[in-house]
Amino acid sequence: MNLFYKIINTNNVSSLWFLLFFFLLSHCTEVPKKQKEQSSSTVTLAPNRYNVAFLIMDGTYNTELTAPYDIFQHTIFRKNIKPMNVFTVANTHEPITTFEGMRLLPDFNYRQDTLPHIDILVIPSAEHHLDTDLDDTDMIDFVKKTAEQASFVTSHCDGAFVLAQAGLLDGKVATTFPGDIDTMRQKFPHLDIREQVFFVHDGKYITSSGGAKSFEAALYLTEYLYGTAIAKSLAKGLVIDWNLDKIPYLLINK
């Protein structure tokens, strides 16, 4: 500050020009805020694993995300199996805020990034899966295209509404959150929506009632892929008493 006043008081024109040049240079080289945002993913996925993508957005419910995420991620600690890479995808690289208030940074932006091949797509429920999210054509198109190539597509709670909106449950049997079964039947009257089951497996689609039962649906898929012993060990690691024979579910078509 003293230097500045000295320059002004002494009418040092050359110094004034230098300060003006420095000021303009510093502002011209400043990166605009939008350019500072992450523009591509830097996630590295291990080879020879199933790639499991979790579709997240503002309003995603914690349990329907973290329950299957925990189960699938823990496969990397089991030997002699093909484990899973787990990662999140969203329509942005900016943090999303879950219904319960957690801020999560997506691994991939499906609008911008070149995505890895997705073997398993997981759709946790979100706050607006019964209304405005169903009008998100970019998201619905992403789900459609991914489902075409994926080996499995799983939904938890009202994530089934997204599958239904995408037309992926046509001719399939499915379930959803118990309190929203009537709503789903009214919105999609041509679909076969079942109740009093934790999950339904029909072809590549596994739809679950959600909540804490999201653990069961995820464990079922691990048992389907790896066998009972691996599923039980994964359940034990999370202090879950797992016995598929005691679970109310429907297997329609493998």
C-alpha positions in Angstrom: 0.0 0.0 0.0 2.8 2.4 0.9 4.5 1.7 -2.4 1.3 2.4 -4.3 0.9 5.8 -2.6 4.6 6.6 -3.3 4.1 5.9 -7.0 1.0 8.1 -7.1 2.6 10.9 -5.3 5.8 10.9 -7.4 3.8 10.7 -10.7 5.9 7.7 -11.7 4.1 7.1 -15.0 6.1 4.1 -16.0 5.4 2.4 -12.7 1.7 3.1 -13.1 1.7 1.4 -16.4 3.5 -1.5 -14.9 0.9 -1.8 -12.2 -2.0 -1.6 -14.7 -0.4 -4.2 -16.9 0.1 -6.6 -13.9 -3.5 -6.0 -12.8 -4.9 -6.8 -16.3 -2.6 -9.8 -16.6 -3.7 -11.3 -13.3 -7.3 -11.0 -14.2 -7.0 -12.3 -17.8 -5.2 -15.4 -16.6 -7.8 -16.2 -13.9 -9.6 -19.4 -14.8 -13.4 -18.9 -14.9 -15.3 -20.7 -12.2 -17.0 -23.1 -14.7 -13.6 -24.0 -16.2 -12.3 -24.9 -12.8 -15.0 -27.6 -12.4 -13.8 -31.1 -13.1 -14.5 -31.9 -16.7 -13.6 -35.6 -16.9 -13.3 -38.5 -14.6 -9.9 -39.6 -13.2 -11.2 -42.9 -11.8 -9.0 -45.9 -12.5 -10.8 -49.2 -12.6 -9.0 -52.5 -12.0 -9.1 -55.0 -14.8 -10.8 -58.4 -14.8 -13.7 -57.3 -12.6 -17.4 -56.7 -12.9 -18.0 -52.9 -13.4 -20.9 -51.9 -11.2 -22.3 -48.4 -11.7 -24.6 -46.7 -9.2 -26.8 -44.0 -10.6 -27.0 -41.1 -8.2 -28.7 -37.7 -8.2 -29.9 -35.1 -5.8 -32.3 -36.7 -3.4 -30.9 -40.2 -3.6 -31.7 -42.2 -0.5 -28.7 -43.2 1.5 -29.7 -46.8 2.4 -30.6 -47.8 -1.2 -27.2 -46.6 -2.3 -24.9 -47.7 0.5 -26.4 -51.1 1.2 -25.6 -52.7 -2.2 -22.5 -50.6 -2.5 -21.1 -52.1 0.7 -22.0 -55.7 -0.4 -20.5 -55.3 -3.8 -17.4 -53.4 -2.8 -16.5 -56.1 -0.2 -16.1 -58.7 -3.0 -12.6 -57.4 -3.6 -11.6 -59.0 -0.3 -12.7 -62.5 -1.4 -10.3 -64.8 -3.2 -10.8 -66.9 -6.3 -13.7 -64.9 -7.6 -14.2 -62.1 -10.1 -14.7 -59.2 -7.8 -16.5 -55.9 -8.5 -15.4 -52.4 -9.3 -18.0 -50.1 -7.8 -18.4 -46.5 -8.9 -21.1 -43.7 -9.1 -22.5 -42.0 -12.2 -24.5 -38.8 -12.4 -25.4 -36.1 -14.8 -22.6 -33.9 -13.3 -19.2 -33.9 -11.8 -20.4 -31.5 -9.1 -21.4 -33.0 -5.7 -24.9 -34.3 -5.3 -26.8 -34.1 -2.1 -28.7 -37.2 -0.9 -32.1 -37.0 0.7 -30.5 -37.3 4.1 -28.0 -34.6 3.4 -24.7 -36.4 2.5 -22.7 -34.7 -0.3 -21.2 -37.1 -2.7 -18.8 -36.5 -5.6 -19.8 -38.6 -8.6 -17.1 -40.7 -10.2 -18.4 -40.3 -13.8 -20.6 -37.8 -15.6 -22.7 -39.8 -18.1 -23.3 -36.6 -20.1 -19.7 -35.9 -20.7 -17.4 -38.8 -19.9 -16.5 -41.8 -21.9 -17.9 -44.5 -19.6 -16.4 -47.9 -19.0 -18.5 -50.9 -20.0 -21.1 -51.4 -17.3 -21.8 -55.0 -16.3 -24.3 -54.2 -13.5 -26.3 -51.0 -13.2 -27.8 -50.2 -9.8 -30.6 -47.6 -9.5 -31.1 -46.6 -5.9 -34.3 -44.7 -5.1 -34.4 -40.9 -5.1 -36.8 -38.4 -3.7 -38.4 -37.5 -7.1 -38.4 -40.9 -8.8 -42.2 -40.8 -8.8 -42.5 -37.4 -10.5 -39.9 -35.0 -11.9 -37.0 -37.4 -12.3 -39.2 -39.4 -14.7 -39.2 -36.3 -17.0 -35.4 -36.3 -17.2 -34.9 -37.6 -20.7 -31.1 -37.7 -20.5 -31.3 -39.9 -17.5 -33.9 -42.2 -18.9 -32.0 -42.6 -22.1 -28.8 -43.3 -20.2 -30.6 -46.1 -18.3 -32.1 -47.5 -21.5 -28.7 -47.6 -23.3 -26.9 -49.0 -20.4 -29.5 -51.7 -19.8 -29.1 -53.0 -23.3 -25.4 -53.9 -22.7 -25.5 -54.7 -19.0 -25.7 -58.2 -17.6 -27.9 -57.1 -14.7 -29.9 -54.1 -13.8 -31.1 -53.7 -10.2 -33.4 -51.2 -8.6 -34.1 -50.5 -5.0 -37.3 -49.0 -3.6 -38.7 -46.5 -6.1 -35.8 -47.0 -8.5 -38.2 -49.4 -10.2 -40.2 -46.4 -11.4 -37.2 -45.3 -13.5 -37.0 -48.8 -15.1 -40.7 -48.7 -15.8 -40.5 -45.2 -17.3 -37.7 -46.5 -19.6 -39.9 -49.3 -20.7 -37.5 -51.9 -19.3 -40.1 -53.7 -17.2 -42.6 -54.3 -20.0 -43.4 -58.0 -19.9 -41.5 -58.4 -16.7 -42.5 -59.1 -13.1 -41.2 -56.5 -10.6 -41.7 -55.0 -7.2 -41.0 -51.6 -5.5 -41.3 -49.9 -2.1 -44.4 -51.4 -0.4 -46.0 -48.1 0.2 -45.8 -47.2 -3.5 -47.0 -50.4 -5.1 -50.5 -48.9 -5.7 -49.0 -45.8 -7.1 -46.8 -47.8 -9.5 -49.8 -49.9 -10.6 -51.8 -46.8 -11.3 -49.0 -45.1 -13.2 -48.0 -48.2 -15.2 -51.2 -50.3 -15.3 -49.7 -52.7 -17.9 -47.0 -53.9 -15.5 -47.1 -56.9 -13.2 -46.1 -55.5 -9.8 -45.9 -57.9 -6.9 -46.1 -57.3 -3.2 -45.0 -59.1 0.0 -41.6 -60.0 -1.4 -38.2 -58.5 -0.7 -37.2 -58.7 -4.4 -38.0 -60.1 -7.8 -35.5 -61.5 -10.2 -36.8 -61.6 -13.8 -34.2 -62.0 -16.5 -31.5 -59.4 -16.1 -33.7 -57.3 -13.8 -33.7 -57.5 -10.0 -36.1 -55.1 -8.4 -36.2 -54.8 -4.6 -38.6 -53.3 -2.0 -35.7 -51.1 -0.9 -34.8 -49.8 2.6 -32.8 -52.4 4.6 -34.0 -55.1 2.2 -31.6 -53.6 -0.3 -29.0 -55.7 1.5 -30.9 -58.9 0.7 -31.2 -58.1 -2.9 -27.5 -57.4 -3.2 -26.6 -60.5 -1.3 -28.9 -62.5 -3.6 -27.0 -61.3 -6.7 -23.6 -62.2 -5.1 -25.0 -65.7 -4.3 -26.2 -65.9 -7.9 -22.8 -65.0 -9.2 -20.4 -66.5 -6.6 -22.3 -69.2 -4.7 -23.7 -69.5 -1.2 -20.4 -69.6 0.7 -19.2 -66.2 -0.7 -22.6 -64.6 -0.1 -22.6 -65.8 3.5 -19.1 -64.5 4.1 -20.1 -61.1 2.7 -23.1 -61.1 5.0 -21.1 -62.1 8.0 -18.7 -59.2 7.4 -21.7 -56.9 7.8 -23.3 -58.9 10.7 -26.2 -60.0 8.5 -27.8 -63.4 9.0 -28.1 -64.6 5.5 -30.1 -67.6 4.4 -31.8 -67.3 1.0 -34.2 -70.1 1.8 -35.8 -67.9 4.5 -36.1 -64.8 2.2 -39.5 -64.1 0.5 -38.6 -63.4 -3.1 -39.6 -64.4 -6.6 -37.4 -65.9 -9.2 -39.3 -65.6 -12.5 -36.7 -66.1 -15.1 -33.0 -66.4 -15.0 
